[in-house]
């Protein structure tokens, strides 16, 4: 009984802490934004970089509630100097230091300890082990294993980035493509999931797991495209997970008002046409799972417009959306389950190597 109360209290505290921002966190954002602005003011950025920095600054200030008054904070040192002192590489050195044999052995030991923790469903603890292993040796396996743990915690963006990093280190790492496909599917990003599974099969054509997951993702993508083709005036309908929005009257009213804005509607239709009309959705042109090209630019513009409408008409909508999608994943039964929905299988379909 006491343990039940402890769990209840812990869950309640986690819910109450959602959206809470500490002074230290806000001051960190202020320091980072000041770093970005110094780069711009020193003419060290291209026009494209300046535009992207402006969007990033607005997003950071909005997400962390940074006001003009917060810029009264003055760090003892510029953030870049603090970072260099703690983690920096020699100037001009783009490569990480080559690990020693002892560091490689210790990193493998930490990886194995992380794998054992994953088997015990202690995913947060496993991630800490993988973190320590990565500090010693940037082995793509460590990133891929950490991605599996992130998937089980429904932290799909972090999982996708780890898979992309693993592939940057080893472009022929099939398991990284497979796990990326899992995370993308759990976010209903089936177009990119399809590409990830295809890449995995190019490298490992005998994998039944990748074949099955590709078939599922293609079926989901086909349904999304069909939905959009049948009703292009309702771009949200093509995103499977968003259909549940309209079961909530408050959400339906708020989103209905938002979609009446001509700019928002046009941008959303452009985004959907790029996503479901055959447009590419890769990050750097070679990997799925990232942002790049016109689709991402349209998405950023649409996001800015939506945020403006939400802030003006219904500031509570963001929290309502968080509650609506708080569970993560779409509950499909892919073999490489990511911890979302009703999936009971291991993230990545296999135990970490």
C-alpha positions in Angstrom: 0.0 0.0 0.0 2.8 2.4 0.9 4.7 1.7 -2.3 1.5 2.4 -4.2 1.2 5.8 -2.5 4.8 6.5 -3.3 4.3 5.7 -7.0 1.2 7.8 -7.0 2.9 10.8 -5.4 5.9 10.4 -7.9 3.6 10.5 -10.9 1.7 13.5 -9.5 4.9 15.4 -8.9 6.1 14.6 -12.5 2.8 15.9 -13.9 3.0 19.1 -11.7 6.6 19.7 -12.9 5.6 19.7 -16.6 6.3 23.1 -18.1 8.2 24.3 -15.0 11.3 26.2 -15.8 13.9 27.0 -13.2 15.9 30.2 -13.0 19.1 28.3 -13.9 17.4 26.9 -17.0 16.2 30.3 -18.1 19.6 31.9 -17.5 21.2 29.1 -19.6 18.9 30.0 -22.4 19.7 33.7 -22.0 23.4 32.9 -22.2 22.9 30.7 -25.3 20.9 33.3 -27.1 23.5 36.0 -26.2 26.1 33.6 -27.8 24.0 33.4 -30.9 23.5 37.2 -31.1 27.2 37.8 -30.7 27.9 35.5 -33.6 25.4 37.5 -35.7 26.6 40.9 -34.6 30.2 40.0 -35.3 29.2 39.2 -39.0 30.2 35.6 -38.6 27.0 34.2 -40.1 25.5 33.9 -43.5 22.1 35.3 -44.3 20.6 31.8 -44.1 22.2 31.3 -40.7 21.0 34.6 -39.4 17.4 33.8 -40.5 17.6 30.4 -38.8 19.1 31.9 -35.6 16.2 34.4 -35.5 13.7 31.6 -35.7 15.6 29.6 -33.1 15.8 32.6 -30.7 12.1 33.2 -30.9 11.3 29.5 -30.3 13.7 29.3 -27.3 12.4 32.6 -25.7 8.8 31.4 -26.1 9.4 27.9 -24.9 11.4 29.0 -21.8 9.4 32.2 -21.0 12.4 34.5 -21.5 11.5 38.2 -21.2 13.5 41.4 -21.7 14.0 41.5 -17.9 15.7 38.1 -17.9 18.5 39.6 -20.1 19.6 41.5 -17.0 21.4 38.2 -16.1 25.1 38.4 -16.9 27.2 35.2 -16.8 30.6 35.4 -15.2 32.0 34.1 -18.5 30.6 33.8 -22.1 28.9 30.4 -22.5 31.4 29.4 -25.2 34.3 29.9 -22.8 32.7 27.8 -20.1 32.0 25.0 -22.6 35.5 25.1 -24.0 37.0 24.8 -20.5 34.8 21.7 -19.8 34.5 19.9 -23.1 36.4 21.8 -25.8 38.7 20.4 -28.5 41.8 22.2 -29.8 41.0 24.9 -32.3 41.0 23.6 -35.8 40.6 19.9 -34.7 37.4 18.5 -36.0 38.1 15.0 -34.9 37.6 13.4 -31.5 40.7 12.1 -29.7 41.6 8.5 -30.6 40.7 6.4 -27.6 43.4 4.2 -25.9 43.0 0.4 -25.6 42.2 0.9 -21.9 39.5 3.4 -22.8 38.0 1.1 -25.4 37.9 -1.8 -22.9 36.3 0.4 -20.2 33.8 1.7 -22.8 32.8 -1.8 -23.8 32.4 -2.7 -20.1 30.0 0.2 -19.6 28.1 -0.7 -22.7 27.5 -4.2 -21.4 26.4 -2.8 -18.1 24.0 -0.6 -20.0 22.7 -3.6 -21.9 22.0 -5.5 -18.7 20.1 -2.5 -17.3 17.9 -2.4 -20.5 17.0 -6.0 -20.0 15.9 -5.0 -16.5 13.8 -2.1 -17.9 16.0 0.4 -16.1 16.3 2.6 -19.2 17.3 5.9 -17.5 20.2 4.1 -15.7 21.2 2.4 -19.0 21.4 5.7 -20.8 23.8 7.0 -18.1 26.1 3.9 -18.8 25.9 4.5 -22.6 26.7 8.2 -21.9 29.9 7.3 -20.1 30.9 4.8 -22.7 30.5 7.4 -25.5 32.7 9.9 -23.6 35.5 7.3 -23.8 34.9 6.0 -27.4 32.5 7.3 -30.1 31.5 3.8 -31.2 28.3 3.8 -33.3 27.0 0.8 -31.4 26.8 2.8 -28.2 24.7 5.5 -29.9 22.4 2.8 -31.4 21.9 1.1 -28.1 21.2 4.4 -26.4 18.6 5.1 -29.1 16.9 1.8 -28.1 16.7 3.0 -24.5 15.4 6.4 -25.6 12.6 4.7 -27.6 11.5 2.7 -24.6 11.2 6.0 -22.7 9.2 7.4 -25.7 11.9 10.1 -26.3 11.8 9.6 -30.0 13.6 12.7 -31.1 16.7 11.8 -29.0 16.5 8.3 -30.4 16.4 9.6 -34.0 19.4 11.8 -33.5 21.4 9.0 -31.9 20.6 6.8 -35.0 21.7 9.6 -37.3 24.9 10.0 -35.3 25.6 6.3 -35.5 25.1 6.4 -39.3 27.4 9.4 -39.6 30.1 7.2 -37.9 29.2 4.1 -39.8 27.0 4.6 -43.0 26.5 0.8 -43.4 25.0 0.2 -39.9 21.7 -1.5 -40.7 20.5 -1.6 -37.2 20.7 2.2 -36.8 18.4 2.6 -39.9 16.1 0.0 -38.4 15.8 1.7 -35.0 15.4 5.0 -36.7 12.5 3.6 -38.5 10.9 2.5 -35.2 11.2 6.0 -33.7 9.9 7.7 -36.9 6.9 5.3 -37.0 6.1 6.1 -33.4 5.9 9.7 -34.4 3.7 8.9 -37.3 6.4 10.0 -39.7 5.8 7.0 -42.0 7.3 8.6 -45.2 10.7 8.8 -43.5 10.2 5.5 -41.7 9.7 3.8 -45.1 13.0 5.3 -46.3 14.8 4.2 -43.1 13.6 0.6 -43.4 14.5 0.5 -47.1 18.0 1.7 -46.3 18.3 -1.0 -43.6 17.2 -3.7 -46.1 19.8 -2.5 -48.7 22.4 -3.3 -46.1 20.8 -6.4 -44.6 18.3 -7.8 -47.2 17.7 -11.0 -45.3 16.2 -9.3 -42.2 12.6 -10.4 -41.8 12.1 -7.7 -39.1 13.0 -4.9 -41.5 10.8 -6.4 -44.2 7.8 -6.6 -41.8 8.2 -3.1 -40.5 8.6 -1.7 -44.0 5.3 -3.3 -45.0 3.6 -1.8 -42.0 5.0 1.6 -42.5 4.1 1.6 -46.3 0.5 0.6 -45.4 0.3 3.4 -42.9 1.8 5.9 -45.4 -0.6 4.8 -48.1 -3.6 5.4 -45.9 -2.3 8.8 -45.0 -1.8 9.8 -48.6 -5.3 8.4 -49.5 -6.8 10.5 -46.7 -5.1 13.6 -47.9 -6.0 13.0 -51.6 -9.6 12.6 -50.6 -9.7 15.7 -48.5 -6.9 18.1 -49.2 -8.8 20.9 -47.4 -8.2 19.0 -44.2 -4.4 18.6 -44.0 -4.5 17.5 -40.4 -6.6 14.5 -41.3 -3.7 13.0 -43.1 -1.7 12.7 -39.9 -3.2 9.6 -38.3 -2.5 10.6 -34.7 -4.2 14.0 -35.1 -7.6 12.5 -35.8 -8.1 12.1 -32.1 -7.9 15.9 -31.7 -11.5 16.3 -32.8 -12.8 13.9 -30.2 -12.0 16.8 -27.7 -14.5 19.6 -28.2 -12.2 22.3 -26.8 -9.3 21.2 -29.0 -11.6 21.0 -32.0 -12.8 24.5 -31.6 -9.4 26.0 -31.1 -7.8 24.1 -34.0 -10.9 24.9 -36.2 -10.4 28.6 -35.5 -6.6 28.3 -36.2 -7.2 26.6 -39.5 -9.5 29.4 -40.7 -6.4 31.6 -40.9 -5.5 31.7 -44.6 -1.8 31.8 -44.0 -1.9 28.8 -41.7 -4.1 26.8 -44.0 -2.0 27.5 -47.1 1.2 26.6 -45.3 -0.2 23.4 -43.9 -1.4 22.3 -47.3 2.1 23.0 -48.7 3.6 20.9 -46.0 1.2 18.0 -46.5 1.7 18.1 -50.3 5.5 17.8 -49.7 5.1 15.1 -47.2 2.3 13.0 -48.7 2.5 14.0 -52.4 5.8 12.4 -53.0 8.2 15.1 -51.8 11.4 14.1 -50.1 11.8 14.5 -46.4 15.4 13.8 -45.6 17.6 15.8 -43.3 20.9 16.0 -45.2 19.6 14.4 -48.4 21.0 11.1 -47.5 19.3 10.1 -44.3 15.7 10.0 -43.2 14.7 11.5 -39.9 16.0 15.0 -40.2 14.8 18.4 -41.4 16.0 20.0 -44.6 14.8 21.6 -47.8 11.5 23.3 -48.5 9.3 21.0 -46.4 11.1 21.9 -43.2 11.1 25.6 -44.1 7.3 25.4 -44.7 6.9 23.6 -41.4 8.8 26.2 -39.5 6.7 29.0 -41.0 3.5 27.1 -40.3 4.7 26.5 -36.7 5.4 30.2 -36.2 2.0 31.2 -37.5 0.2 28.5 -35.4 2.1 29.6 -32.3 1.0 33.2 -32.8 -2.6 32.2 -33.3 -2.5 29.9 -30.2 -1.0 32.6 -28.0 -3.6 35.1 -29.0 -6.7 33.0 -29.0 -6.1 30.2 -26.5 -2.9 30.0 -24.5 -4.1 26.8 -22.8 -4.2 24.9 -26.1 -0.5 23.9 -25.9 -1.1 22.2 -22.6 -4.2 20.5 -23.9 -2.2 19.2 -26.9 0.4 17.8 -24.6 -2.2 15.9 -22.6 -3.8 14.6 -25.8 -0.5 13.2 -27.1 1.3 12.6 -23.8 1.4 8.8 -24.3 3.6 9.0 -27.4 3.6 6.5 -30.3 0.6 5.3 -32.2 0.2 1.8 -30.8 1.0 -0.1 -34.0 2.4 -3.6 -33.6 5.7 -3.2 -35.4 8.3 -5.9 -34.5 10.8 -3.1 -33.6 8.5 -1.6 -31.0 9.6 1.8 -29.6 7.8 1.5 -26.3 4.7 3.3 -27.5 1.1 2.3 -27.5 0.3 -1.4 -26.8 3.7 -2.6 -28.1 5.3 -5.0 -25.7 8.4 -5.9 -27.7 11.9 -4.5 -27.3 12.8 -1.2 -28.9 14.9 -2.1 -32.0 13.4 -5.6 -32.2 16.6 -7.1 -30.8 18.6 -7.0 -27.6 21.3 -4.3 -27.7 24.5 -5.7 -29.1 
